[in-house]
Amino acid sequence: MKNAFCTILSRYKLYQGIALYQSLLYNTKDFKIYILCMDDDVYAICNQLNLYNAILVHVKDLENSSLTLMKNERALNEYCWTLKPIFIKYLLEQRNLGEHLTYTDADMCFFNDPAPIYEKNTEYTVMLSPHDFSKGSREIELICGKYNSGFIVFRNNKSSKKVLTWWQHKCMEWCYDRVDGGNFGDQKYLDLMPRSFEKIFRINTPGVNIAPWNEQKYNFRRRDGKVYINNHKLICYHFSGLRIIDKGKFALILGNKKVDELIYLPYIHILKDVIEKIEKIAPDFNGFYIEDKYRDSAVYFNI
């Protein structure tokens, strides 16, 4: 197996998680994706979708008494963040993986083959994705960190497992959706990795983890059926600012809050198709949401 990916799906990320899977299927020839399903509904729906090259893991397979306590005291997104290093380490130890494992958030979408990421960097233990904030957003780095925890590559070796053990302990101690004492979720800990471990590299491949916080640095255009940023192919875009309100209504909570025709419209049409597929097999399932703190500031639109 050439490429192994993993992601975590709660009920509120299921639609986007299936879109992520479909984007990998379209752009990557030889891959497997391991999906941590956060509840019975998500597990059952993914199972019924018969996702080719997807391996499902139920959250119960990872949980123990300590995690059960955290599950009761942390919000769902915080609990998913807490489980991230635990899930990645579990896969590296329990599964027959290849050379590396890439964690990606469910709201990531691939527009081109990610192979250049691994071809360009060969001596790493962990590859981190810098936020690369736009000029007007750089002060956010002090709060959210230099690196984005939505896209990380781990080499399948003992050194990366040591890093994951350290990250797991940190997240078990504190992992909340707020800023406190220099911490922020699972993400701010990534700033400490290069200081604490060897061969922690930055991903410098163009077109990786483009997102609302850095997209203003690029010109988007289509050429030969592919999306480019400046003169490079867009490999993956992080739709962290998008919320699905219902099957025809969406909201943008981050960035310039503009519905870009090259990026957002194709993605939204994929999401609508995914929603329809899930409705057919689970008509009572509801994965729509927007956080209360964004309701007044979000830009809503219908498609």
N, C-alpha and C positions, 0 to 999 in steps of 0.2 A: 504494500500500500504506500503510495507516494505522499499523499496529503491527508492528515488527520485534523479535523476541526472539532470543537465542542462549543456548546452554548447552553444557557439555562432558560427554560420557558415556564413562566407563570401564566395564569389564564389571561393576564393583561398584555402579554407579549406573544401570545400564540400566533395571531395573524401575521405579525412581522417575522416571527421565527420561521414560519413556513415559507414566507417570501425569501428569507435568507437562504433557506435550503434550496429553493428553486433557482436562485441566482448562482449558487455553487454548482448545481447540476448543469446549468447552461454554460458556465464559464470554465469549469474544471473537469478534466477527463477522468482522473483517477483519484477519488477521495472517499473518505468516510466522515460522517458527522455524528458525534455522540451528543445526545440531547438529554439533559437532566429535566425531567418532568416534575413540576412542583405540586401537583395534586392528581387525583384519580381521573378527573375529566380530561386534563391535558394529555395524560398518558393514554387514555382510551381513544381519544380523537386521533392522536399521532399514530397509534397502532392501526386504526381503521383506514387511515390515509395511505397505508402501505408505502411508506417513504423509502425509495430505493437507496441503499447504502447508508441508511440512518439506523443507529443503534440507540434504543431507548433505555434510559436508566430512571427508575422511580426514586424520588427523594427518600423514600423509606429505606432504600438500600444503603444510604449514607448516614442516616440519622442514628444518634445514640441519646442517652439521657441528658448529656450536656447540651446537645443541639436542640433537643426538645424544649428545654428551658428557655433557650435563646429564641426559639420559634414563637414562644408565648409573649416574650417581652420586646421583640423587635418587629418593626413594620415589615411587610412582605418584601419590599425592595431591599431593605437592610438585611433581611435574612438571606435573600438571594446573593447579595454581595458577600456575606459571611461565608456562604457555601462555595464561593468561586475557587479559592485555592484548594479547598478540601476536595472538590470535584475533580479539578485538574490533576492533583496528586493521586487521587484514586484511580484515574484512568491510566496514568503513567505506571502505576504499580500493578494494576489488575488486568489490563488489556494488552493485547499483542499489537502495539503501535509501531510505527516506523520511526524515522529519524527525529521527527519533531511533532509537536501538538500545538495547534493555534486555537486560543480561546477568542471567540468573537461574541459581542453582544447580539441579542436577537434582532435589534433594529439596525443592523449593518446590512448592506446590500452590495454584492459584487457586480461590477460592470465589465470586468476583464479578468483574465487568468491571474491569480496571485503568485504564480511561479517566480516572477522576478524578485519577489521579497526574499526567497530562500536562496536563489542563485547568487544574489549580490552579497549576501552575508553568510559566511560559512564557519566562522570560529566562535560563535556566540554560545553562551549558556541560556540567556534570556534576551529576547529582543522586545524593547518597549517602544510604544508609539507616542512620540511627542505631540502635545496638543498643538504646538505651532500656532499659537493664537494670532489673530489679526492684530494690527497695530492698536486699534481702539479697545481691544479686549485683553491686553497683556497683563493688566493688573489682576485679572481673575486667576492667573497662574499662582499667585500667593495663596489663594483660597483653595483652588481645585487641584493644584499640583502641576508639575511639568509634563507628566505623562497621563495618557488616557487609559483607564483599565478596561476599556471596551474592545481592545485588540492587542493581544500579547502572544508572543511565540516562545514556547519552551522546548529546548532540546531534550530528547529522551535519554537523560543520563543522571548520574548520582548528584552532580552539582546542582542541577535545576531542582531536584527533589529537596535538597537542603534549603534552597531559596523558598520553595513552596511551603516547607515546614515552618520557616520563619514567618512568612506572610500569613499562614494559617493561624499561628499563635497571636499575631497582631490583631487579626480580624476577630478572633474569638474574644480577645480582651475588650476591643472597642470597634464598633462598626455601625455608625449611625448616619442618617441623612442630614447632617448639620456640621458646622465648623466648631471645633472644640479643642483648644490647646494645640493648634497646629495640625489636627487630624481632620480628615473629611472622608467618610465612608471607608471603602477598601482602597481608595485611590491614592491618597496623599502618602501612604506608605511606600509607594513606588519611587518616590523621590529619594528614599533611603537605600534602595537596592544597589545602585552603582557605588555607593560609599561602603557598603557592607559586604559585597560579593564581587568576584572577578568575572570578567567577560559578560557584563550586562551592557548590551549595545543598544543604540538608538536605531530605529528603523529609518533609513534615509532613502528608501526607494520612493520615487515620485508617485503621487496618486493614491497613497495609502491613508485611510482614515480621514478623508476630507469630510468636513462637518460644518455646522452652522458657526462654530467659533473660529474657523480659519478660511472659509470659502471666499471671503472678500479679497483674498490675496490672488485669486485665480480667475482667468477667463475661461468659461466653459463653451465648448463648441462640439459639433458632431462632424466626424470625417470618416468616410468609408463604413458607415453604420456603427461606429464606435464613438463613445464620449471621450473627449480630451479635456484636460486642464492645462492651459498654456500649450506646451508642445509635447506633453506626456499623456499617455492613456490613463484615464481614471480607473483605478483598480477597485477601490471600495469606498462607498459613501456611508457615513454614519447618520442615520435619520433620528438622532436623539431628540430633535425638537418637534417631532410629529406625534400627534395624538389622534386616535381613531375614536370619534364620538359615536357614530353609528355607521352603517354600511354606505351611506352617501355623504356623510358629514365628517370633516377633519379639522384639526386645529394645529397651528404652529405656535410654539412657545419660546423658541430661541432664534437667534440670528436676525436677519433683516425681515423675516416673516413674509417672504415673497415666494409664491408658488412657481418655481422655475420649471419651464416647459421641458428642458432636457433631462432634468433629474427627478423632480417631484411627480410630474404627471404620469410618466411611465410606471413609476413605483406605486403610485396610488391605484392605477388600473390593475396592477398585479395584486395589490391588497384586496381590491373589490372582488376579484376572481377567487382569491383564497377564502374570503368571507362566504361567498356563495357555496363553495365546495364544502365548507364546514357546516353551513346551515343545512345541507342535504343529509349529512350523517348525524348531526347533533343540533336539531332545530331549537332546542331550549338553551343552548350555550350562549353566553354573553361575555365577550372579552373586550368590550368597549370601556374606555375610562379617560378621565383627565383629572389630575391632582387639583384639589381645592385651591391651592396657592396660585395656580395658573389660570383659573377660570376667567378672571376679569381682565387679565393682560394678554391672553391669547388672541390670535387672529383666526377666525372661523371661516370656513368656506365649504361649499357643496360641489360635489362632482358626481 
